[in-house]
Amino acid sequence: MSSDCNGPVAQAAQVAAPQLATATAGDHNKAGSGLFSQLTDNPFFTAGFGLAGLAAALRAGQQGLRRSTDLLRRRLLVDVEITRNDESYQWLLHWITAYQRAQAMGQHAIPGMPRQPAPSGTLSSLINKITPRMHHLQIQTARAKRPDGADETRLSLVPGQGRHILRYGNAFIALNRQRDKAFDMSTGTPFETITMTTLYAHRNVFEELFSDAHRLAQEMHEGKTIIYNSWGPDWKPFGQPKRKRPIDSVILERGVKERILEDIRAFLEARAWYLDRGIPYRRGYLLYGSPGTGKSSFILALAGELDFNIAILNLSEPGLTDDRLNVLLTKVPPRTIVLLEDADAAFNNRTQADEHGYRGATVTFSGLLNALDGVASVDERIIFLTTNHVQSLDPALVRPGRVDMTVHLGEATEWQIEQMWDRFYVDVDTDGLGKQRFMTRIKELGLANSISTASLQGLFLYNKDDMDGAVGMLGDLAKSHGQVDIR
């Protein structure tokens, strides 16, 4: 009985199952298509989706345009960057100032500089009219000495911060001067860069432009000696370049000046000889003597005679350390004599502080020796050391290799006094009688070998063109030097 009943039920279930599955699938499809229809029919959804697609397309286009622009820039343009720490930075600013001034006067080149090729006639006039001028400028102040000794203030306008357009020959150059917020802690000045951009086809103008800037800087310093001073770990020009002092204006004892000059010239001509034998190519000199005997004056005149500059470093300078001294001596500008003043300062007692709390320089004896000829010391160097107290120097400092020549500059001898008289009164004392009276008085007062050449020069400067006044004031000069006036 049960089997008969189950048969029809099972058959009914088998027939209903496919229909139920079809109905369920239809319901699912209807629900899915209904959700999509609702989304597509919703104006907010379609608008948002469209905006998102548009933003993505714009972003992709922007990136593509930027990449295309960068690629085109790399292919068509060339840049050159100059930092403020580079020596050519000031050359460039000065050259741009002079070049802009020349263009404002209708000239295509700075007077005295090579003329760059430029369009002529109507085309040149048209280009001059459409070339933008620099409107954002910065003032730069410098002081110089006039021939009469008075100070003269010179003002110049240099390109300020921002972008400028410069025309050099047939090339247009975009100049961008930028100043960073960060500061150089060693100098206290902000970091600055100048970026110059031009067409790749005109890339050679940069070499010509910087050659002109260098040539102009050399002309500014022609006949002058640049004095460098330490500024942090670097050397910076100190004041305006000095007019070269004639070597004949420094009167040393007979033959001393000639001996030093001959030795340096022989050293400069023997570079290959030193290198072939593996000998460090450097030379050291020690000048010692009382104050006012002409040590610094002679070095200044010597630099002018050799067409060198001078880098001055006082070893008793507060804050000078062994590391800083070593760095400075490895970064000496080319064709520059290094002058280390007060060489005895490295041996003085630094345990006693003065009223301001200063305990003296921190240069040690070993630090000075390592800077002069240690492993890190550089070649192609001429060093002069000066001291008023040679007895304070350690023999290790003045040995050959560190100091190759030691020269004593003493008080004025009779020969030096006569030479100085001739230099000051050669146009006045035509018969030589004034010099005779002066030298007689010098011997009477015992001033020979007891007064400095600086004291004599002060006497002659006070009595310029007045021989009688110079003779008459010798008594006062003798008293000031502890001599007895026998008048």
ZIVEN-V54506 format. One line per field, one symbol per residue. phi: phi as a letter, one per 40 degrees, with the letter a starting at -180 (. if undefined). psi: psi as a letter, one per 40 degrees, with the letter a starting at -180 (. if undefined). burial: 1 if it has 24 or more other C-alpha atoms within 12 Angstrom, else 0. A space follows every 50 residues. Layout:
phi->???
psi->???
burial->???
//
This chain:
phi->.ccccccccccccccccccccccccccccccccccccccccccccccccc cccccccccccccccccccccccccbbbbbbbccccccccdccccccccc cccccgbcacdgcdcccadbgcccccccccccccbbbbcbbbbaccdcgc cbcbbbbbdcchbabbbbgcbcbcbbbbbcccbcccbgbccbbbbbbacd cbccccccccccccccccccccgbbcbcbcbgcbbbdbgcdccdcccccb bbcdgccccccccccccccbdcccccbgcdcaabbbbbicdgchcccccc ccccccgbbbbbacccccgcbcccccccccbcdcfbccbccfccccbccb ccccccgcbgcbccccccccccaccccccfabbbbbacbcccccdccccd hbbcabbcbccccdccccccccccbccbcccgcccccccccdcccgccgb bcccccccccccbcgbccccccccccccccbgccccc
psi->ddddddddddddddddddddddddddddddddddddddddehdddddddd ddddddddddddddddddddddddddihihhhideidedddddddddddd ddddeeieihheihhihiiiaddddddddehiihehihihhiiihideei ihhhhihihaiaiihhhhbehhhhhhhihidiihddeeiihiihhhhiid dfdeddddddddddddddddeheihhhiihgbeihihhaiiihhhhdeeh hiihedddddddddddddefddddddefhhgihiihhiiiieeedddddd dddddefiihhhhheehhehidddddddeefhiifhhhhhifdedeeihe ehiadeeheiiehiddddddddfadeiiafhhhhhiiegdeeiidddeii ddhehhhhhaihidddddddddddfdedgdeeddddddddddddefehfe iiddddddddddfhegddddddedddddddeeihhe.
burial->00000000000000000000000000000000000000000000000000 00000000000000000000000000011101111001111111111111 00100011110010000000000000110000110000000000000000 00000011110011111111111111110000000000000111111110 00001100110111011000100111111111111110011111101011 11100110011001000000000000000111111111111111111111 11111111111111111001110111111111101111111111111100 00000000011111101111111000111111111111010010001100 01111111111111011111111110000000011001101110111111 1111111011000000110110111011000000000
//
